Amino acid sequence: MSANIKAFVGLDVHKDSIAIAYANADSREPPRFLGTTGYSVISLTKALAKIGTPPELSVCHEAGPCGYGLVRALRHRGYPTEVIAPSRTPRKPGDRIKTDRRDALLLARLHRSAELTPIVVPEPKDEAIRDLVRTREDAMRDRQRARLRLRSFLLRQGHSYTGRKWGPTHQLFLSKIKFEDPAHHIAFTEYRLAVHVRTECVERIETAVRNEVRTWRSLPVIQAMMTLRGLDFLSATTIVAELGDLRRFAHPKDLMGYLGLVPSEHSSGPTRHRGELTRTGNTHVRRILIEAAWNHRFPARIGESLQPRLEGQPQDIVAIAWKAQVRLCARFRRLRARGVHHNKVTAAIARELCGFIWSIGQRVSVSSG
């Protein structure tokens, strides 16, 4: 922390208001509450001017639904500002009173004592790509729900399809279904149209993702990630968009813990108990890795879908990808042969896959443009 800092400021940010508290850097006296302003950068900077100049204040606020607009605006005006991970903020177990004032005072005090964990604020373009990727996931979830409604309706009417669903043969099967009551035809058609609309939405978003990523600075990292088995273009894009620069993780175990793929533990004295996965951190990437890990149940090989993704990549990246495939496929078979449940096996493979993703992320640089 800079020696010029004279006060540490804690902000409790809401969509309509910002509670402000500060703690003097040169004393151990309790933090002071400055007041509450509307959600306005102009009003906030006027209030902060009562404490000191921008270089003299170290500001922090917790991450929330308001995004990163406030921190970017404050940094643009010269205020050293951090966004804090709410799940890492220390709180007393017996404290049952929560107000904006108390939260701001708590942030100011902990910020002065360096007990807060800041998060990485993405660049505007990186955030835009991440939002587009999450929009695709939402669209896919909506499509899945629409398909489930259609299948449930047909099952109630005695029309069950056992082949591969949603392909040309399935569409032909749907087109031949007839009902005696016209009301059933209306309901059936509405369900089919809903599936069609949501399918087109997913396709439009996927096309937009591919077009936007062509000029994205993280494209080399995505192409390197695609050398790993089970990670196609959209999966690799999701991982890079959600995690950003992997060089911020000093060790692969840090990445594994960030994604919640490490087992929980409760140990006391000689007793040691390890439980289920912590499942903390980024759920989007964790889902992608679990799906990718399931592909390693087959023997290691470079198939026709993987071969084009290896072309043009550096030899060290290809070597890491092949080493990962050989190791993870063999480990999958060994664990299954020991009788380990397939869910536990998949989680273990996903955890090791994190290590290889981390290794690739250390070797491929992200351009600054």
C-alpha positions, 0 to 999 in steps of 0.5 A: 500500500502506498505511503501517501494513503491517509485514509481507507474508505469503505463503501456499502453500495446499493442501486439507489444509495452509497454509504461511506465510512473511512478509517485514518491510516495513521491511527488505530482509532475506530472508523468514522461514518461519513454519510450516505449519498445517492448512487452518483459518481459526482455525489460520491466524489464530492463526499470523498473530497471532504476526506482527502484528495484521490491519491490519498484515499484507498477505496473499496466496496463489495462486489454486487449486482451493480457491476464494475461501473463505479470502480472504473469511474473512480479509477478514472478519477484517480482513486485507488479502488478495489472490489472485494469478494463478499464471501471472503469478508470476515464477519463475527458469527454472533453478529445479528445486526446488519445495516448499511452504516455497519457494513461501511464501517466494517469494510473501512476497518478491514481495508485498513488492516488488509484483511479483505480479498480483492477480485479481478476487475475485467476489462470492458471487452472481456466483460462483454464477451463473458456476458455474451457467453452467459447469455448463451447459457441462459438461452440453452437453459430456456431451450432445454426447458421448452423441450422438456415441456414438449416431451412431457406433453407428448408423454401424457398423450401417449407419444413417446420417441425413443431414438435420437431426439431433436434431429431430422428423424425426430422432427419427422416424427413430430410432424406426423403426430395427430390429435383428435381434439383441436385443442391438443393440436393448438397446445402441441403447435405452441410447444413446438414453436417455443422450441423452434424460437429458442433453438434459433436464439441459441444459434444466433448467440453462438454465431455472435460469440464466434464473430466477436471472439475473432478479434478478441485479445484472448483468442490465442488462449482459446485456441490453445485450450481447444487442444485439450480433449473435451474442450471445443470452441464454445467450451474453451471460450467459456473458460477463458471468458470466466477466468481471464488471465490464468497467470494470476493463479500462482499454483494450479491448486489455487485454480482448483480451489477457486473452482470448488473442485477440492474436497472439503475437510474437517480435521481436529487433532488426530481426526481427519475427515474429508467430505464432498467438493466445496463447490465454491467459486465459478459454477460456469467453468466447473460445469464445463470441466465436469462435462469435459472430464466425462470424455476421458472415459474412452481410450486416449486417441487423436480423433478427427474432431481433435486433429484440426484443433492441434494444427498450428499450435506450438509443440509444447502446447500439443505435448501438454494436451497429449500428456493430459489425455494419456494421464486422465484417460488411464486414471479414469479407467483405474478409478472405475476398475477400483469401483469408485462411483463415476461421479467421484471419478469425473470430479477427480478427473476435472480437478486434474484437468484444471492443472493442465489448463493452468499449465497452458495458461502460463505459456500462452500470453494474452495480447494487450490490444 
